[in-house]
């Protein structure tokens, strides 16, 4: 269960920021796959970009990453190429943020340390960055990079703003990022690269709060490192819409900012609240509850689901994926 919980948390981190970009995706084009080919539908379930790609991912800032024949490129919301598939590797999480997206030429799995990393802009121009061996996307004006075994940050002008003096670093949220020093000290840094406070097995910041762990118990801190909820839970997740999922013994429930249980622990696993709903699971089946804990979409799906954005959520059943609206009605029946 501990491994599964960590796995879900990692997926949450990879997906973090999706909600923030929903407003920019007014057309809400959704990637779908049918008979082995990918394309895009609108929120009514109509195919608007033909199913002709091998893989495709969500739009961000008007562009989406697609794969054809093992090469990666970007399309706009009309299905036209910003840049035709030419990039190698399997950089599936490359997406536009703050006008730029990380790209890679070479196979970073097979030839670690080789190849070329860079950023593509919204005009399709690529700037490669010599010596860089890993790039992240932009968060809060900064993108992390690695040169060999050292990590630092670029700003959106692709200037080094924090020198690569760390062993590893994470994304910035609310002016704070997790970092590991060369001597393996865990800490949070600010945008000058200075230590703000120690990291006690803490998470990234969301809603200006992060969860942390002391002696196996979880609580919450603010962006100044001050404890706002004392460590008392067996596991925790981020706050969403004023509620955070926490675990007591082997069940998850939801607390408010005062650590009061609004929804008593009763679920095997949970997601976070978005648009008034949160995904929950019992006995391996997932559904959705509202902020009172009432099940509003029955527990029927087979794996962890993302959150709702703009009234739509991706779900999985029988090895297939589809999309539902907030009433639980399919706008795209599960396919693969």
N, C-alpha and C positions, 0 to 999 in steps of 0.2 A: 504493500500500500504506500509506503514511504517513497519508493522509486516512482510509482505511478503518479503520486502527488507532485513530485519534482518535475516529472515529464510534462504534466499539465501546466505547471508554472512556467516552464521553459517555452511552451507553446504560447502561453499568455504574453510573455515578454516579446516573442517574435511578432506577435500580433499587436502589441501595444502601439497606440497612435492611430490605429485604423479609424476609431471614432472621431478623432480630431480632423480627419480628412473627409469625413462624410459630407460636410457642407460644400466642399470643393467639387464633389462628384455629383452635381445636380442631375445629370442624366442617369446616374446610377446604372452603369453597365456592369453586368455580372458575368464572370467567366463560367462557362458550362462545358461539359464534355459528353459526347455521344458517339458511340461506335469508334472510339479511339481518337477522335479529333475534337479540338477545342475551338470555341468561339464565344460570342457574348450575346446576352439577352438584355432587354430592358426590364423594368420592374413589373411589367404586365406579362412577362414570359415570352415576348416576341423576340425572335432571333434578329439582331440588328447588325452584327458582324459575323460573317459566315464561319462555320465550323471547319477551319482549314489549317489550324495550328496543331502542333504536337502537344504543346503545353502552353498555358496562358495564366496570367495572374491578375489580381485586381488593379483597377486604375488608381492612379495617384497623381494629382495635379494635371489631369488631362492626358496622361500617358500610361501605357501598360507594357510590361515585359512579356514577350512571347518567344516560343522556341519552334524552330523548323529545322529538321535534319540535324539536331544536336547543336545548332547555333542559336544564339540569343540576340534579339533586337527589340525595338520599341515601336508601338503603334499609337496613333491618336484615336480619338473617340469616333472617328469615321472609318476606322480600319486602315487608314493610310500609314505607311511606314514613316516614322521619324528617322529611323536608321534601320536598314534591312539587317536580318540576322547575320552576324559576323563574329560575335563574341563567343568565347569558348568557356569551358568549365561548366559548372552547374550552380550559377549564382542566382538562385530562384528568388531570393528576397531583395534583389536589386529593384529599387523603386525611386521615383522622384520625390524628393523632399527639399523644400526651399530652393527649387529650380535646378537641382542637380541629382544625378543618380550614379552610383558606382558601377563600373564595368571592368571586365577582365579579359585579356587575350592570353590564352594558354590554358593548361590543365593544372589547376592548383592542387588537385587531389593527387595526381600522378607525379608532377614535377614541382614539388613544394619549393617555394622560394624563387621559381622561375616565372616567366610570363610578365605581362605589363598590366598594372592597375591604373585606373584613371576615372574621371567623371565625364559624363555626357550632359550637355545642357539642353534646354528646351528648343534650341535651333538645330540640334543634331550634331553639334561640334563636340569633339572629344579632346580632352586634355589629359595626357598620360603623365604620371608622376614618377620620375626616376627613383629607383631604390625602394619604392614602397612594396611591401609584401602582403598587405591586407588593408582593405578599406571598409568602413562602415558607411551608412547613409547619415544624412544630417538630422540632428535633433537639437533644438534650442540654439541654432546657429553654429554648431560644431559637428564635425565628423571625425571619428577616431581613425587612426592609421597605425600600421606597424612597419618598422624598418628592422628586419632581422628579428631579434627577440625583445625589442624595445617599442613602446607604444606612446603616442602623443595625439595631437589634434590639429586639423585644418579648420579655418573659417571658410565662409562661402566664397571668398576671393581666392581660395586655395593657397592661402598663406599659412605657414606653421604658426599657430598661436600658443600652443603648449608643446614644448620640445619633447621628443620621445625619450623620456627619462623614467618611464614606468614599465613594469613587467607586463601589465595588462590594464586596460581601462574599459569603461562602459559608456553608454550614451548619457548625454546631459538631459536632465529633466528638472525644471524649476531652478536652474542654476547650480545643480549639484550632479556629480557623477561619481560612481564607484571606481576605485583604482587600487591596484596592488603595486607596492614599491618593489625595488630590486631585492630588498631583504625580506620580502613576503609579508610586509605589514599591510593590513586591509584598512582602507580609509575612504572618506568622501572628500572630493576636491571641489573648489570653485572654478570659475572660468579663467582665473589667472594661473591655475595649476597648483594653488596652495592648498594645503590640508585645512579642512574646516573642522572635522572631528573624526574619531575612529569609527570604523565600520564593524559593528557587532553582528556579523552574519546577516546584514541588512539587504533589503531589496532596493530597486530603483524607486524614485519618488513618483507618486501619482496623487493628484489632488493635494499636493504639498505635504503628503504623508508617506512614510515608508514603514514596512514592518521589519522587525529585527528579532534576534534570538539570543537568549542568555540561559545557559544550562538547560537547553532543550525546551524552554518556554518562550512564547512569542508575544510581543507587544508592538507598540507603534511609537514613532518619533516624528517630530516636525523637521523642517528644513534647517533648523538651527541645531539639530541633534538632541533637542530636549525630549524627554520621555513624556508622551501625552496619554498613553495607555500602558500600564505596567505589564511586564511579561507574565502571562498567566494561562495562555492557550497552548495547545499541543501543535498547532500549525496555524497559519494565517495567510490571507490573500489581500489584494489591494482594495481600498475603498472605491466604491462606484455609486454615485447618486446618494451619498450619505451613509451607505451601509457597507460593511466589510465582512467577508466570509472568514470564520474562525472555526477551529476544530477543538472539540473537547472529547478526549478519549478517541473513539473511532467514528464520531459523527460530526458533521459540519452544520453550523447555523450562521446567522447574521447578527452583527452588533451595530449600534450607532456610535457616534463620536464620543459618547460618554461610557462606552463599553457595556451598555445595557443590551441584553438580547432582545431583538425585535422579532426574530424568527428563531425558535429554539433549535438546538442541534438535533438533526434527524436524517440528514442526507449523507450518502457515502462519499459524494464528491460535489463540487459546485464550481460555477463560473463567477462572473462579476455582473452587477446590475448595469443595464444600459436601456434607456427608453422604457424604464419601469419594469423590466423583466430580467430575470437571471436564470441561467441554465443550472439544473440540478440533476443528480443521478442517484438511483437506488437500484441495487442488484444489476448494475451494468446498463441500465436503460436511462436515457436522458430526456428531459422535458424542460418546461419553464414554469417559474412561479412569479407572482407579483410581489410587491413590497410588503404585503401582509403575510406572505408565506403560502397563499392559496395557489394550487396548481391550476394554471390557466391553459397550458398546452400539455397534454398527457405525456408521461414518460414512456417513450416509444422508440427513440433513436439510439443508435448503437455505439456512438463514440462522442467524445467531447465536442461540443458545438461552440462556435464563436458567438459573440453577442449581436444583438440587433443593432442595425444602423439604417436610418431612414426607413424603418418599418419592415426590414427584410433581414433574414438570417439564413446562413448556410447550415444544412443538417445532413446527417449521414445515416444510411440504413441499408443493410444487406450488401455492404461493400460499394454502395453507390452514393452519390451526393446530389442534393437538390436544394431548393430554396423555399422557405415558408414566409407568410406574412404574420402579423401579430395575433391573428385569430387561429393560427395553426394551419391555414389553408395553403396548399402548394401553389406557388406561382411557376415552379419548374419541378416536375416530378423527378425523383432520383434516377440518375443515369450514370454510366461510366464509359 
